[in-house]
Amino acid sequence: MDLKIALLQLLPDGSLDEQQDKGKTACIKAKEMGADIALFPEMWSDGYALPRNEETLNELAILSDSGFVCFFGALARELQMAIGITFLEKNDPKPLNSIVLFDRNGDGCCRYLQLSQRTA
């Protein structure tokens, strides 16, 4: 069995809505090209635009069950393709660099998070 993985090499657009729209388009294209799994670049939710101000950084962070993350679970189900979505995850005391992998049924089957080594 061959497994095709799309490593989405995308440049960020800015807002969460723009990231979601661009990500959806990339996933659809990956599926059309025969991908079984689409993996986003690290920190896709904010494009690694990390402000120095800790309060602003915390405002950029989102929950793992946010609309943004769940959108890609629904897209995985719709496309019948696994999707690994990366994001800056809200956490105390510091946000996490996280990924949720949705299977082709849209179920979150794997979650990875890493504490940020960055200091404000």
KOLTOR-538848 format. One record per atom (N, C-alpha, C): residue in one letter; atom name; x, y, z. Coordinates in steps of 0.02 Angstrom, whole numbers, plus 50000, padded with zeros to 5 digits. Layout:
residues N
- type; atom; X; Y; Z
- A; CA; X; Y; Z
...
***
This chain:
residues 120
- type; atom; X; Y; Z
- M; N; 50042; 49941; 50000
- M; CA; 50000; 50000; 50000
- M; C; 50044; 50062; 50000
- D; N; 50030; 50108; 49955
- D; CA; 50066; 50172; 49953
- D; C; 50028; 50223; 49996
- L; N; 50066; 50263; 50031
- L; CA; 50038; 50317; 50072
- L; C; 50067; 50382; 50047
- K; N; 50024; 50428; 50025
- K; CA; 50047; 50492; 49999
- K; C; 50035; 50546; 50052
- I; N; 50090; 50581; 50069
- I; CA; 50087; 50634; 50120
- I; C; 50102; 50700; 50086
- A; N; 50056; 50748; 50095
- A; CA; 50066; 50816; 50069
- A; C; 50095; 50858; 50125
- L; N; 50158; 50880; 50115
- L; CA; 50190; 50926; 50162
- L; C; 50174; 50996; 50135
- L; N; 50125; 51028; 50165
- L; CA; 50100; 51092; 50139
- L; C; 50151; 51148; 50153
- Q; N; 50184; 51170; 50102
- Q; CA; 50233; 51224; 50107
- Q; C; 50198; 51289; 50089
- L; N; 50172; 51321; 50140
- L; CA; 50130; 51380; 50131
- L; C; 50160; 51439; 50169
- L; N; 50151; 51498; 50141
- L; CA; 50169; 51560; 50176
- L; C; 50107; 51586; 50211
- P; N; 50115; 51610; 50272
- P; CA; 50057; 51634; 50309
- P; C; 50028; 51699; 50280
- D; N; 49963; 51709; 50291
- D; CA; 49929; 51768; 50267
- D; C; 49915; 51819; 50322
- G; N; 49912; 51798; 50382
- G; CA; 49900; 51846; 50436
- G; C; 49847; 51824; 50485
- S; N; 49785; 51838; 50471
- S; CA; 49731; 51825; 50519
- S; C; 49714; 51750; 50521
- L; N; 49682; 51731; 50575
- L; CA; 49661; 51661; 50583
- L; C; 49613; 51641; 50527
- D; N; 49567; 51686; 50509
- D; CA; 49521; 51671; 50454
- D; C; 49557; 51661; 50388
- E; N; 49608; 51703; 50375
- E; CA; 49646; 51695; 50313
- E; C; 49686; 51630; 50314
- Q; N; 49713; 51612; 50371
- Q; CA; 49750; 51549; 50377
- Q; C; 49703; 51490; 50365
- Q; N; 49643; 51495; 50392
- Q; CA; 49594; 51441; 50383
- Q; C; 49575; 51434; 50309
- D; N; 49561; 51489; 50276
- D; CA; 49542; 51487; 50206
- D; C; 49598; 51460; 50161
- K; N; 49658; 51485; 50174
- K; CA; 49715; 51462; 50134
- K; C; 49729; 51388; 50147
- G; N; 49721; 51367; 50209
- G; CA; 49731; 51298; 50227
- G; C; 49680; 51252; 50195
- K; N; 49618; 51274; 50193
- K; CA; 49565; 51234; 50161
- K; C; 49581; 51224; 50087
- T; N; 49600; 51278; 50053
- T; CA; 49617; 51274; 49982
- T; C; 49674; 51225; 49971
- A; N; 49725; 51228; 50014
- A; CA; 49783; 51184; 50007
- A; C; 49764; 51111; 50019
- C; N; 49720; 51098; 50067
- C; CA; 49699; 51029; 50080
- C; C; 49658; 51001; 50022
- I; N; 49615; 51042; 49993
- I; CA; 49576; 51019; 49936
- I; C; 49622; 51002; 49877
- K; N; 49671; 51045; 49865
- K; CA; 49719; 51032; 49811
- K; C; 49759; 50968; 49825
- A; N; 49780; 50960; 49887
- A; CA; 49818; 50900; 49906
- A; C; 49777; 50837; 49894
- K; N; 49713; 50839; 49912
- K; CA; 49669; 50782; 49900
- K; C; 49661; 50768; 49826
- E; N; 49653; 50821; 49786
- E; CA; 49647; 50813; 49714
- E; C; 49710; 50782; 49684
- M; N; 49767; 50793; 49716
- M; CA; 49830; 50765; 49692
- M; C; 49844; 50695; 49721
- G; N; 49796; 50669; 49759
- G; CA; 49801; 50600; 49783
- G; C; 49830; 50591; 49852
- A; N; 49835; 50645; 49891
- A; CA; 49864; 50639; 49958
- A; C; 49817; 50602; 50006
- D; N; 49846; 50563; 50049
- D; CA; 49809; 50529; 50102
- D; C; 49812; 50569; 50167
- I; N; 49866; 50608; 50175
- I; CA; 49877; 50648; 50235
- I; C; 49903; 50716; 50212
- A; N; 49877; 50770; 50243
- A; CA; 49903; 50837; 50232
- A; C; 49930; 50863; 50298
- L; N; 49993; 50885; 50298
- L; CA; 50025; 50911; 50359
- L; C; 50042; 50984; 50349
- F; N; 50020; 51025; 50396
- F; CA; 50032; 51097; 50393
- F; C; 50101; 51116; 50419
- P; N; 50127; 51173; 50397
- P; CA; 50189; 51198; 50425
- P; C; 50179; 51213; 50500
- E; N; 50234; 51211; 50536
- E; CA; 50232; 51224; 50608
- E; C; 50199; 51291; 50623
- M; N; 50157; 51292; 50675
- M; CA; 50124; 51352; 50700
- M; C; 50081; 51386; 50647
- W; N; 50043; 51347; 50608
- W; CA; 50003; 51375; 50554
- W; C; 49953; 51427; 50577
- S; N; 49925; 51420; 50636
- S; CA; 49873; 51466; 50658
- S; C; 49896; 51539; 50658
- D; N; 49959; 51550; 50674
- D; CA; 49984; 51620; 50676
- D; C; 50044; 51631; 50630
- G; N; 50063; 51581; 50593
- G; CA; 50118; 51590; 50546
- G; C; 50184; 51607; 50579
- Y; N; 50191; 51586; 50641
- Y; CA; 50252; 51599; 50680
- Y; C; 50264; 51673; 50691
- A; N; 50212; 51713; 50687
- A; CA; 50218; 51785; 50702
- A; C; 50211; 51793; 50777
- L; N; 50266; 51782; 50812
- L; CA; 50264; 51782; 50885
- L; C; 50287; 51850; 50913
- P; N; 50240; 51887; 50943
- P; CA; 50257; 51952; 50971
- P; C; 50301; 51945; 51033
- R; N; 50340; 51994; 51047
- R; CA; 50383; 51993; 51106
- R; C; 50342; 52003; 51170
- N; N; 50287; 52039; 51165
- N; CA; 50245; 52052; 51223
- N; C; 50207; 51989; 51242
- E; N; 50217; 51966; 51304
- E; CA; 50186; 51903; 51326
- E; C; 50110; 51906; 51326
- E; N; 50082; 51963; 51343
- E; CA; 50009; 51970; 51343
- E; C; 49981; 51962; 51272
- T; N; 50013; 51993; 51224
- T; CA; 49992; 51988; 51154
- T; C; 50001; 51917; 51129
- L; N; 50055; 51885; 51149
- L; CA; 50067; 51815; 51130
- L; C; 50010; 51771; 51156
- N; N; 49991; 51780; 51218
- N; CA; 49937; 51741; 51247
- N; C; 49870; 51753; 51212
- E; N; 49860; 51814; 51187
- E; CA; 49799; 51829; 51150
- E; C; 49795; 51793; 51083
- L; N; 49853; 51778; 51053
- L; CA; 49855; 51742; 50989
- L; C; 49841; 51668; 50998
- A; N; 49853; 51642; 51057
- A; CA; 49845; 51570; 51070
- A; C; 49771; 51550; 51068
- I; N; 49759; 51489; 51042
- I; CA; 49690; 51463; 51037
- I; C; 49685; 51396; 51072
- L; N; 49625; 51376; 51087
- L; CA; 49613; 51311; 51120
- L; C; 49615; 51255; 51068
- S; N; 49631; 51195; 51091
- S; CA; 49633; 51137; 51046
- S; C; 49564; 51118; 51020
- D; N; 49511; 51142; 51053
- D; CA; 49443; 51130; 51029
- D; C; 49412; 51193; 51000
- S; N; 49454; 51240; 50979
- S; CA; 49430; 51303; 50949
- S; C; 49397; 51289; 50882
- G; N; 49362; 51338; 50857
- G; CA; 49331; 51332; 50792
- G; C; 49382; 51320; 50737
- F; N; 49440; 51352; 50743
- F; CA; 49493; 51344; 50693
- F; C; 49516; 51272; 50688
- V; N; 49532; 51242; 50745
- V; CA; 49556; 51173; 50746
- V; C; 49501; 51125; 50724
- C; N; 49442; 51134; 50752
- C; CA; 49386; 51089; 50735
- C; C; 49366; 51094; 50662
- F; N; 49376; 51152; 50631
- F; CA; 49362; 51160; 50560
- F; C; 49400; 51109; 50519
- F; N; 49464; 51098; 50537
- F; CA; 49505; 51051; 50499
- F; C; 49486; 50979; 50513
- G; N; 49457; 50965; 50571
- G; CA; 49429; 50899; 50583
- G; C; 49370; 50885; 50537
- A; N; 49327; 50935; 50531
- A; CA; 49269; 50928; 50486
- A; C; 49293; 50922; 50413
- L; N; 49344; 50960; 50395
- L; CA; 49371; 50957; 50327
- L; C; 49401; 50888; 50313
- A; N; 49435; 50860; 50362
- A; CA; 49463; 50792; 50354
- A; C; 49407; 50742; 50339
- R; N; 49353; 50747; 50376
- R; CA; 49295; 50703; 50366
- R; C; 49265; 50714; 50296
- E; N; 49258; 50777; 50277
- E; CA; 49229; 50793; 50211
- E; C; 49272; 50767; 50154
- L; N; 49338; 50775; 50160
- L; CA; 49383; 50755; 50107
- L; C; 49404; 50681; 50112
- Q; N; 49388; 50649; 50169
- Q; CA; 49410; 50580; 50181
- Q; C; 49487; 50576; 50176
- M; N; 49520; 50624; 50210
- M; CA; 49593; 50629; 50209
- M; C; 49616; 50650; 50279
- A; N; 49667; 50620; 50305
- A; CA; 49695; 50641; 50369
- A; C; 49727; 50710; 50362
- I; N; 49719; 50751; 50415
- I; CA; 49747; 50819; 50414
- I; C; 49781; 50831; 50482
- G; N; 49843; 50855; 50479
- G; CA; 49879; 50875; 50539
- G; C; 49882; 50951; 50541
- I; N; 49843; 50981; 50587
- I; CA; 49841; 51053; 50592
- I; C; 49883; 51077; 50652
- T; N; 49924; 51126; 50639
- T; CA; 49970; 51153; 50689
- T; C; 49946; 51221; 50713
- F; N; 49960; 51235; 50777
- F; CA; 49934; 51297; 50805
- F; C; 49969; 51315; 50870
- L; N; 49964; 51379; 50888
- L; CA; 49987; 51404; 50952
- L; C; 49931; 51392; 51002
- E; N; 49943; 51345; 51048
- E; CA; 49889; 51324; 51094
- E; C; 49891; 51362; 51160
- K; N; 49832; 51385; 51179
- K; CA; 49824; 51420; 51243
- K; C; 49842; 51372; 51300
- N; N; 49884; 51396; 51346
- N; CA; 49907; 51356; 51402
- N; C; 49934; 51402; 51455
- D; N; 49932; 51380; 51517
- D; CA; 49959; 51419; 51572
- D; C; 50019; 51382; 51601
- P; N; 50077; 51411; 51605
- P; CA; 50090; 51483; 51603
- P; C; 50109; 51509; 51533
- K; N; 50128; 51466; 51486
- K; CA; 50147; 51489; 51420
- K; C; 50112; 51448; 51366
- P; N; 50099; 51478; 51308
- P; CA; 50068; 51441; 51253
- P; C; 50112; 51383; 51230
- L; N; 50080; 51335; 51197
- L; CA; 50113; 51275; 51172
- L; C; 50115; 51276; 51096
- N; N; 50166; 51245; 51068
- N; CA; 50172; 51234; 50997
- N; C; 50143; 51164; 50984
- S; N; 50081; 51161; 50956
- S; CA; 50043; 51098; 50955
- S; C; 50022; 51077; 50885
- I; N; 50006; 51013; 50879
- I; CA; 49976; 50985; 50818
- I; C; 49923; 50935; 50839
- V; N; 49867; 50937; 50803
- V; CA; 49816; 50884; 50810
- V; C; 49811; 50851; 50742
- L; N; 49816; 50785; 50743
- L; CA; 49808; 50746; 50682
- L; C; 49738; 50716; 50681
- F; N; 49699; 50736; 50631
- F; CA; 49632; 50709; 50622
- F; C; 49636; 50653; 50571
- D; N; 49604; 50597; 50586
- D; CA; 49602; 50543; 50537
- D; C; 49551; 50560; 50483
- R; N; 49544; 50516; 50435
- R; CA; 49500; 50531; 50378
- R; C; 49426; 50533; 50396
- N; N; 49410; 50512; 50458
- N; CA; 49341; 50517; 50483
- N; C; 49330; 50582; 50523
- G; N; 49384; 50622; 50528
- G; CA; 49379; 50685; 50565
- G; C; 49389; 50678; 50640
- D; N; 49411; 50620; 50662
- D; CA; 49424; 50609; 50733
- D; C; 49496; 50627; 50750
- G; N; 49505; 50664; 50803
- G; CA; 49572; 50680; 50826
- G; C; 49605; 50617; 50853
- C; N; 49653; 50591; 50817
- C; CA; 49683; 50526; 50837
- C; C; 49752; 50534; 50868
- C; N; 49781; 50593; 50864
- C; CA; 49848; 50604; 50891
- C; C; 49856; 50678; 50906
- R; N; 49887; 50693; 50962
- R; CA; 49899; 50763; 50981
- R; C; 49970; 50768; 51008
- Y; N; 50006; 50817; 50984
- Y; CA; 50075; 50829; 51007
- Y; C; 50080; 50902; 51028
- L; N; 50113; 50914; 51083
- L; CA; 50124; 50982; 51104
- L; C; 50194; 50989; 51132
- Q; N; 50220; 51050; 51124
- Q; CA; 50288; 51063; 51147
- Q; C; 50287; 51131; 51182
- L; N; 50315; 51132; 51241
- L; CA; 50322; 51196; 51276
- L; C; 50369; 51240; 51238
- S; N; 50351; 51303; 51233
- S; CA; 50393; 51351; 51198
- S; C; 50456; 51365; 51239
- Q; N; 50512; 51366; 51205
- Q; CA; 50576; 51382; 51239
- Q; C; 50588; 51458; 51239
- R; N; 50546; 51494; 51204
- R; CA; 50553; 51566; 51197
- R; C; 50535; 51600; 51262
- T; N; 50573; 51650; 51280
- T; CA; 50555; 51689; 51339
- T; C; 50535; 51759; 51316
- A; N; 50487; 51787; 51350
- A; CA; 50462; 51853; 51331
- A; C; 50507; 51908; 51356
***
